[in-house]
Amino acid sequence: MTADAIPTIYIVSDGRGDTCHQWLRAALVQFMGHPFDLVRWSEILTVAEVDRVVGEAARCGATIFFTMVGEDTRRAMVRRSQQLLVPAVDVLGPAFAALNDLFNSAPSRTPGLFYATERESLDRHAAIDYTLKHDDGQRPGGLDVADIVLVGVSRSSKSSTCFYLAYQGVKAANVPLVPDRPVPQQLLEIPRDKVVGLVMNVPRLVTLREARAANLGYDCTRGYSDRREVAREVRYANALMQQHGWRTVNASYLAIEEIAREVMRLAGR
């Protein structure tokens, strides 16, 4: 590797690799400003797969950080990396050794146990992170991996419902429907059973917008809370939902948890 080449780091695991990734992130913050390429190899379960990964690392001059609990694959990783002179760090090895001495018992060597025991928490964190990044039409390129996409006009409870769903481990995105603004093509390409429209009647929506305008110091006589403008937005959004066959929830007088329950029912979750 040349002096000015960007170093490559491999994360290798017989599970998802989340543990190794978090451990590595904690170390990398002490090296801020140094560029690197990160390659993640998950569910490496056989000796042949280990050989292939280490061979790739040798070719690109990568350093390997690995979390492998299977005895055969872990030994293969150590042996093969030594043969090919690839730097390899066994993230869990010292912990296994210390706990073996403490409990006088060998580990179970079952890949994926950590994710299985922490799945609910990990899924919730992943969903919240996703929803934060895909709120209010941000990053439409990622809509295809959403569990649910909510659409509707401004102040129809899209964001608050999405974050409620995210806390339940559901990857929820939302896209505003605004007259004279084109609908993202990515929204039209995802399965329509993933999309749920939130509708509100005009008087309720005007009330909510007037309250928000007052809180933010907006001029209530302007279009945001003007009844005719609100009615125009509602007609546009309702027509769009009908055109694309998106199922809807009338959120006019429902609490957020009630909206979320209806959304989940419509999405078959």
MARLOLUM-460316 format. One record per residue (C-alpha): residue number from 1; residue in three letters; x, y, z. Coordinates in pm, 1 decimal. Layout:
+-------+-------+----------+----------+----------+
: kolfi : lummi :        u :        v :        w :
+-------+-------+----------+----------+----------+
:   NUM :   ALA :        X :        Y :        Z :
...
+-------+-------+----------+----------+----------+
This chain:
+-------+-------+----------+----------+----------+
: kolfi : lummi :        u :        v :        w :
+-------+-------+----------+----------+----------+
:     1 :   MET :      0.0 :      0.0 :      0.0 :
:     2 :   THR :    141.7 :    339.2 :    -95.7 :
:     3 :   ALA :    196.5 :    608.4 :    164.4 :
:     4 :   ASP :    -96.7 :    816.9 :     44.0 :
:     5 :   ALA :   -340.9 :    526.8 :     -3.5 :
:     6 :   ILE :   -653.3 :    521.0 :    213.2 :
:     7 :   PRO :   -630.6 :    226.2 :    455.7 :
:     8 :   THR :   -899.0 :    -42.2 :    449.3 :
:     9 :   ILE :  -1058.8 :   -196.8 :    755.4 :
:    10 :   TYR :  -1248.5 :   -526.5 :    742.4 :
:    11 :   ILE :  -1514.8 :   -609.8 :    999.8 :
:    12 :   VAL :  -1567.3 :   -986.9 :    991.5 :
:    13 :   SER :  -1825.0 :  -1175.4 :   1195.1 :
:    14 :   ASP :  -2016.3 :  -1502.3 :   1202.5 :
:    15 :   GLY :  -2315.2 :  -1293.0 :   1313.1 :
:    16 :   ARG :  -2429.9 :   -949.6 :   1199.4 :
:    17 :   GLY :  -2107.2 :   -774.6 :   1300.9 :
:    18 :   ASP :  -2280.7 :   -508.2 :   1510.0 :
:    19 :   THR :  -2070.3 :   -579.8 :   1820.1 :
:    20 :   CYS :  -1745.9 :   -548.4 :   1627.2 :
:    21 :   HIS :  -1867.9 :   -234.6 :   1454.5 :
:    22 :   GLN :  -1959.0 :    -63.0 :   1783.4 :
:    23 :   TRP :  -1629.5 :   -164.2 :   1942.7 :
:    24 :   LEU :  -1437.3 :    -32.9 :   1642.7 :
:    25 :   ARG :  -1630.0 :    296.0 :   1638.5 :
:    26 :   ALA :  -1535.6 :    351.4 :   2002.8 :
:    27 :   ALA :  -1168.9 :    313.3 :   1908.8 :
:    28 :   LEU :  -1188.0 :    514.5 :   1585.8 :
:    29 :   VAL :  -1308.7 :    830.9 :   1759.1 :
:    30 :   GLN :   -954.7 :    861.6 :   1894.2 :
:    31 :   PHE :   -831.3 :    888.9 :   1534.3 :
:    32 :   MET :  -1063.1 :   1159.3 :   1402.7 :
:    33 :   GLY :   -963.3 :   1308.9 :   1069.3 :
:    34 :   HIS :   -802.8 :    994.4 :    930.7 :
:    35 :   PRO :   -985.2 :    866.6 :    621.6 :
:    36 :   PHE :  -1043.4 :    493.9 :    576.3 :
:    37 :   ASP :  -1255.5 :    246.5 :    382.8 :
:    38 :   LEU :  -1474.1 :     12.2 :    587.6 :
:    39 :   VAL :  -1582.3 :   -325.3 :    450.8 :
:    40 :   ARG :  -1823.9 :   -539.0 :    649.7 :
:    41 :   TRP :  -1844.7 :   -918.6 :    612.6 :
:    42 :   SER :  -2138.3 :  -1072.7 :    800.6 :
:    43 :   GLU :  -2238.2 :  -1437.0 :    862.0 :
:    44 :   ILE :  -1899.9 :  -1584.8 :    773.1 :
:    45 :   LEU :  -1974.3 :  -1938.0 :    892.2 :
:    46 :   THR :  -1730.2 :  -2171.6 :    717.1 :
:    47 :   VAL :  -1354.7 :  -2214.3 :    696.3 :
:    48 :   ALA :  -1375.2 :  -2166.8 :    318.1 :
:    49 :   GLU :  -1545.7 :  -1829.2 :    365.3 :
:    50 :   VAL :  -1278.7 :  -1726.4 :    616.1 :
:    51 :   ASP :  -1005.8 :  -1818.0 :    365.9 :
:    52 :   ARG :  -1175.9 :  -1610.1 :     95.9 :
:    53 :   VAL :  -1215.0 :  -1303.9 :    319.7 :
:    54 :   VAL :   -855.1 :  -1316.6 :    444.8 :
:    55 :   GLY :   -735.0 :  -1359.7 :     86.6 :
:    56 :   GLU :   -927.2 :  -1046.4 :    -15.6 :
:    57 :   ALA :   -780.1 :   -858.7 :    281.5 :
:    58 :   ALA :   -429.9 :   -962.1 :    180.7 :
:    59 :   ARG :   -482.5 :   -838.0 :   -174.8 :
:    60 :   CYS :   -601.2 :   -491.8 :    -68.1 :
:    61 :   GLY :   -375.4 :   -454.1 :    235.6 :
:    62 :   ALA :   -663.9 :   -445.1 :    483.7 :
:    63 :   THR :   -656.9 :   -486.2 :    860.1 :
:    64 :   ILE :   -917.8 :   -727.9 :    998.7 :
:    65 :   PHE :  -1118.1 :   -684.6 :   1317.1 :
:    66 :   PHE :  -1326.5 :   -993.5 :   1383.8 :
:    67 :   THR :  -1585.2 :  -1130.9 :   1624.1 :
:    68 :   MET :  -1618.9 :  -1503.1 :   1565.9 :
:    69 :   VAL :  -1752.8 :  -1745.1 :   1825.3 :
:    70 :   GLY :  -1737.3 :  -2062.9 :   1617.6 :
:    71 :   GLU :  -1424.0 :  -2252.1 :   1715.6 :
:    72 :   ASP :  -1333.5 :  -2373.9 :   1365.2 :
:    73 :   THR :  -1380.2 :  -2037.7 :   1193.3 :
:    74 :   ARG :  -1204.3 :  -1849.3 :   1471.0 :
:    75 :   ARG :   -900.8 :  -2077.6 :   1451.0 :
:    76 :   ALA :   -906.3 :  -2053.8 :   1071.3 :
:    77 :   MET :   -907.5 :  -1674.4 :   1092.4 :
:    78 :   VAL :   -604.2 :  -1671.9 :   1321.0 :
:    79 :   ARG :   -416.1 :  -1931.9 :   1116.1 :
:    80 :   ARG :   -490.9 :  -1788.0 :    772.1 :
:    81 :   SER :   -420.7 :  -1426.1 :    868.9 :
:    82 :   GLN :    -82.9 :  -1532.4 :   1010.5 :
:    83 :   GLN :     -1.6 :  -1724.0 :    691.0 :
:    84 :   LEU :    -83.3 :  -1426.5 :    467.7 :
:    85 :   LEU :     64.2 :  -1166.4 :    707.8 :
:    86 :   VAL :   -270.2 :   -988.3 :    742.7 :
:    87 :   PRO :   -307.7 :   -786.9 :   1067.5 :
:    88 :   ALA :   -609.0 :   -935.2 :   1249.1 :
:    89 :   VAL :   -759.0 :   -834.8 :   1582.9 :
:    90 :   ASP :   -968.6 :  -1088.8 :   1775.4 :
:    91 :   VAL :  -1214.1 :   -854.4 :   1947.6 :
:    92 :   LEU :  -1385.4 :  -1118.7 :   2165.0 :
:    93 :   GLY :  -1085.7 :  -1346.2 :   2227.0 :
:    94 :   PRO :   -953.1 :  -1180.2 :   2547.6 :
:    95 :   ALA :  -1306.1 :  -1161.0 :   2691.7 :
:    96 :   PHE :  -1364.9 :  -1531.5 :   2619.3 :
:    97 :   ALA :  -1037.4 :  -1623.4 :   2788.7 :
:    98 :   ALA :  -1107.7 :  -1416.5 :   3100.7 :
:    99 :   LEU :  -1467.5 :  -1542.2 :   3133.1 :
:   100 :   ASN :  -1356.3 :  -1900.5 :   3079.2 :
:   101 :   ASP :  -1122.0 :  -1862.8 :   3378.5 :
:   102 :   LEU :  -1391.1 :  -1684.9 :   3582.4 :
:   103 :   PHE :  -1668.9 :  -1938.8 :   3524.1 :
:   104 :   ASN :  -1445.2 :  -2240.4 :   3463.7 :
:   105 :   SER :  -1662.3 :  -2308.0 :   3161.0 :
:   106 :   ALA :  -1619.6 :  -2276.0 :   2784.4 :
:   107 :   PRO :  -1847.0 :  -2041.1 :   2584.1 :
:   108 :   SER :  -2138.8 :  -2193.6 :   2391.3 :
:   109 :   ARG :  -1983.9 :  -2100.1 :   2053.2 :
:   110 :   THR :  -2325.7 :  -2018.3 :   1903.5 :
:   111 :   PRO :  -2317.9 :  -1735.5 :   1644.6 :
:   112 :   GLY :  -2592.1 :  -1472.3 :   1666.3 :
:   113 :   LEU :  -2678.7 :  -1515.7 :   2035.3 :
:   114 :   PHE :  -2614.8 :  -1149.8 :   2118.8 :
:   115 :   TYR :  -2843.8 :  -1027.4 :   1843.2 :
:   116 :   ALA :  -3110.2 :  -1278.6 :   1947.2 :
:   117 :   THR :  -3108.4 :  -1159.0 :   2308.5 :
:   118 :   GLU :  -3087.3 :   -789.4 :   2217.5 :
:   119 :   ARG :  -3297.3 :   -796.5 :   1901.2 :
:   120 :   GLU :  -3580.3 :   -579.2 :   2026.6 :
:   121 :   SER :  -3344.4 :   -305.6 :   2145.2 :
:   122 :   LEU :  -3126.5 :   -322.9 :   1832.8 :
:   123 :   ASP :  -3428.5 :   -314.2 :   1602.2 :
:   124 :   ARG :  -3566.5 :    -12.8 :   1789.1 :
:   125 :   HIS :  -3240.6 :    179.8 :   1759.0 :
:   126 :   ALA :  -3213.6 :     95.5 :   1388.8 :
:   127 :   ALA :  -3573.7 :    203.3 :   1328.8 :
:   128 :   ILE :  -3532.4 :    533.8 :   1513.7 :
:   129 :   ASP :  -3213.6 :    608.4 :   1320.5 :
:   130 :   TYR :  -3389.3 :    529.8 :    993.0 :
:   131 :   THR :  -3692.4 :    744.2 :   1076.8 :
:   132 :   LEU :  -3475.8 :   1040.4 :   1174.7 :
:   133 :   LYS :  -3300.2 :   1024.3 :    838.8 :
:   134 :   HIS :  -3623.3 :    986.8 :    639.8 :
:   135 :   ASP :  -3847.5 :   1241.8 :    808.0 :
:   136 :   ASP :  -4041.4 :   1493.3 :    597.5 :
:   137 :   GLY :  -3935.4 :   1355.0 :    261.2 :
:   138 :   GLN :  -3561.6 :   1343.2 :    330.0 :
:   139 :   ARG :  -3350.4 :   1090.1 :    139.3 :
:   140 :   PRO :  -3624.5 :    947.2 :    -85.2 :
:   141 :   GLY :  -3371.0 :    701.9 :   -223.5 :
:   142 :   GLY :  -3407.2 :    500.7 :     96.4 :
:   143 :   LEU :  -3784.9 :    457.9 :     86.9 :
:   144 :   ASP :  -3755.0 :    108.4 :    -57.0 :
:   145 :   VAL :  -3625.0 :    -29.1 :    275.6 :
:   146 :   ALA :  -3900.3 :    129.9 :    486.0 :
:   147 :   ASP :  -4153.6 :    -91.4 :    660.0 :
:   148 :   ILE :  -4415.1 :    183.1 :    627.1 :
:   149 :   VAL :  -4427.3 :    517.8 :    444.8 :
:   150 :   LEU :  -4680.7 :    777.9 :    558.9 :
:   151 :   VAL :  -4799.5 :   1048.7 :    322.2 :
:   152 :   GLY :  -5018.7 :   1353.0 :    377.6 :
:   153 :   VAL :  -5030.3 :   1728.5 :    402.9 :
:   154 :   SER :  -4837.8 :   1930.9 :    659.6 :
:   155 :   ARG :  -4960.1 :   1887.8 :   1020.5 :
:   156 :   SER :  -5146.6 :   1565.1 :    952.7 :
:   157 :   SER :  -4944.6 :   1387.7 :   1227.3 :
:   158 :   LYS :  -4703.5 :   1211.8 :    990.7 :
:   159 :   SER :  -4380.1 :   1275.1 :   1181.7 :
:   160 :   SER :  -4515.8 :   1209.8 :   1530.0 :
:   161 :   THR :  -4677.0 :    886.0 :   1413.9 :
:   162 :   CYS :  -4354.3 :    777.5 :   1244.2 :
:   163 :   PHE :  -4151.3 :    828.2 :   1560.6 :
:   164 :   TYR :  -4410.9 :    641.6 :   1765.8 :
:   165 :   LEU :  -4382.1 :    352.2 :   1518.8 :
:   166 :   ALA :  -4001.6 :    371.1 :   1522.0 :
:   167 :   TYR :  -4002.5 :    323.7 :   1898.3 :
:   168 :   GLN :  -4189.6 :     -1.0 :   1832.3 :
:   169 :   GLY :  -3908.4 :   -110.9 :   1598.7 :
:   170 :   VAL :  -4084.1 :    -14.5 :   1273.6 :
:   171 :   LYS :  -3880.4 :    166.1 :   1007.4 :
:   172 :   ALA :  -4122.9 :    444.5 :    917.8 :
:   173 :   ALA :  -4063.9 :    725.1 :    668.4 :
:   174 :   ASN :  -4295.0 :   1008.2 :    570.8 :
:   175 :   VAL :  -4337.1 :   1217.6 :    259.1 :
:   176 :   PRO :  -4534.7 :   1545.0 :    248.0 :
:   177 :   LEU :  -4786.7 :   1590.8 :    -32.2 :
:   178 :   VAL :  -4766.6 :   1950.5 :   -151.3 :
:   179 :   PRO :  -4949.9 :   2100.6 :   -452.1 :
:   180 :   ASP :  -4720.3 :   2209.1 :   -733.1 :
:   181 :   ARG :  -4438.2 :   1995.8 :   -593.6 :
:   182 :   PRO :  -4369.2 :   1668.4 :   -776.6 :
:   183 :   VAL :  -4409.2 :   1345.9 :   -582.6 :
:   184 :   PRO :  -4072.5 :   1163.7 :   -547.0 :
:   185 :   GLN :  -4044.8 :    890.8 :   -807.9 :
:   186 :   GLN :  -3910.4 :    655.4 :   -540.9 :
:   187 :   LEU :  -4243.9 :    682.3 :   -356.1 :
:   188 :   LEU :  -4430.2 :    569.0 :   -667.1 :
:   189 :   GLU :  -4197.7 :    271.8 :   -715.9 :
:   190 :   ILE :  -4241.1 :    104.2 :   -376.8 :
:   191 :   PRO :  -4525.8 :   -145.8 :   -319.0 :
:   192 :   ARG :  -4843.1 :     50.2 :   -252.2 :
:   193 :   ASP :  -4934.1 :   -167.6 :     46.2 :
:   194 :   LYS :  -4637.6 :     -5.6 :    226.1 :
:   195 :   VAL :  -4787.5 :    342.1 :    183.2 :
:   196 :   VAL :  -5058.3 :    480.0 :    412.0 :
:   197 :   GLY :  -5211.6 :    824.2 :    373.9 :
:   198 :   LEU :  -5309.2 :   1034.3 :    676.2 :
:   199 :   VAL :  -5610.5 :   1251.6 :    600.0 :
:   200 :   MET :  -5769.2 :   1531.2 :    804.7 :
:   201 :   ASN :  -6076.0 :   1744.5 :    761.9 :
:   202 :   VAL :  -6018.5 :   2110.2 :    680.4 :
:   203 :   PRO :  -6145.8 :   2267.1 :   1007.3 :
:   204 :   ARG :  -5925.2 :   2040.0 :   1219.5 :
:   205 :   LEU :  -5621.4 :   2103.8 :   1001.6 :
:   206 :   VAL :  -5675.9 :   2481.1 :   1011.6 :
:   207 :   THR :  -5695.0 :   2466.8 :   1391.8 :
:   208 :   LEU :  -5369.1 :   2270.9 :   1417.3 :
:   209 :   ARG :  -5189.0 :   2501.4 :   1176.9 :
:   210 :   GLU :  -5311.9 :   2814.7 :   1352.9 :
:   211 :   ALA :  -5179.0 :   2676.7 :   1680.8 :
:   212 :   ARG :  -4843.1 :   2599.3 :   1524.5 :
:   213 :   ALA :  -4830.8 :   2938.7 :   1353.7 :
:   214 :   ALA :  -4898.1 :   3110.3 :   1685.0 :
:   215 :   ASN :  -4622.4 :   2910.1 :   1856.6 :
:   216 :   LEU :  -4371.7 :   2996.3 :   1583.2 :
:   217 :   GLY :  -4482.2 :   3354.7 :   1532.7 :
:   218 :   TYR :  -4616.4 :   3302.0 :   1179.1 :
:   219 :   ASP :  -4865.9 :   3540.3 :   1019.6 :
:   220 :   CYS :  -5193.5 :   3342.6 :   1032.0 :
:   221 :   THR :  -5337.1 :   3537.0 :    739.9 :
:   222 :   ARG :  -5083.4 :   3381.0 :    504.6 :
:   223 :   GLY :  -5134.0 :   3059.9 :    308.2 :
:   224 :   TYR :  -5015.2 :   2814.4 :    575.3 :
:   225 :   SER :  -5337.5 :   2835.8 :    775.5 :
:   226 :   ASP :  -5566.9 :   3007.7 :    526.2 :
:   227 :   ARG :  -5882.7 :   2797.3 :    496.7 :
:   228 :   ARG :  -5899.0 :   2811.3 :    117.3 :
:   229 :   GLU :  -5534.2 :   2717.5 :     78.5 :
:   230 :   VAL :  -5570.6 :   2435.8 :    330.7 :
:   231 :   ALA :  -5876.3 :   2306.5 :    142.2 :
:   232 :   ARG :  -5677.1 :   2311.8 :   -182.1 :
:   233 :   GLU :  -5397.1 :   2108.9 :    -24.3 :
:   234 :   VAL :  -5643.1 :   1858.4 :    121.9 :
:   235 :   ARG :  -5820.8 :   1808.5 :   -211.2 :
:   236 :   TYR :  -5487.0 :   1760.1 :   -387.7 :
:   237 :   ALA :  -5358.1 :   1508.0 :   -131.9 :
:   238 :   ASN :  -5685.1 :   1312.2 :   -121.5 :
:   239 :   ALA :  -5696.1 :   1289.3 :   -501.5 :
:   240 :   LEU :  -5334.7 :   1168.6 :   -510.4 :
:   241 :   MET :  -5401.1 :    898.1 :   -252.1 :
:   242 :   GLN :  -5702.1 :    778.5 :   -446.8 :
:   243 :   GLN :  -5514.3 :    786.9 :   -776.8 :
:   244 :   HIS :  -5235.6 :    562.1 :   -647.5 :
:   245 :   GLY :  -5455.8 :    332.3 :   -440.1 :
:   246 :   TRP :  -5295.6 :    424.9 :   -109.2 :
:   247 :   ARG :  -5504.8 :    324.6 :    189.8 :
:   248 :   THR :  -5587.2 :    600.9 :    435.1 :
:   249 :   VAL :  -5646.4 :    672.1 :    802.3 :
:   250 :   ASN :  -5859.7 :    967.5 :    906.4 :
:   251 :   ALA :  -5636.2 :   1122.3 :   1170.8 :
:   252 :   SER :  -5858.5 :   1424.3 :   1242.2 :
:   253 :   TYR :  -5947.8 :   1332.7 :   1599.9 :
:   254 :   LEU :  -5727.7 :   1034.7 :   1681.5 :
:   255 :   ALA :  -5444.3 :   1020.0 :   1932.7 :
:   256 :   ILE :  -5103.2 :    926.9 :   1794.3 :
:   257 :   GLU :  -5114.1 :    573.0 :   1932.2 :
:   258 :   GLU :  -5456.5 :    523.7 :   1771.1 :
:   259 :   ILE :  -5326.6 :    645.7 :   1436.0 :
:   260 :   ALA :  -5026.3 :    415.0 :   1467.1 :
:   261 :   ARG :  -5248.9 :    117.9 :   1548.6 :
:   262 :   GLU :  -5464.5 :    181.7 :   1241.3 :
:   263 :   VAL :  -5155.7 :    226.3 :   1023.0 :
:   264 :   MET :  -5013.2 :   -104.4 :   1144.5 :
:   265 :   ARG :  -5346.5 :   -278.9 :   1083.5 :
:   266 :   LEU :  -5366.1 :   -148.9 :    726.9 :
:   267 :   ALA :  -5004.3 :   -252.8 :    664.9 :
:   268 :   GLY :  -5079.2 :   -602.3 :    791.4 :
:   269 :   ARG :  -4831.7 :   -578.6 :   1077.8 :
+-------+-------+----------+----------+----------+
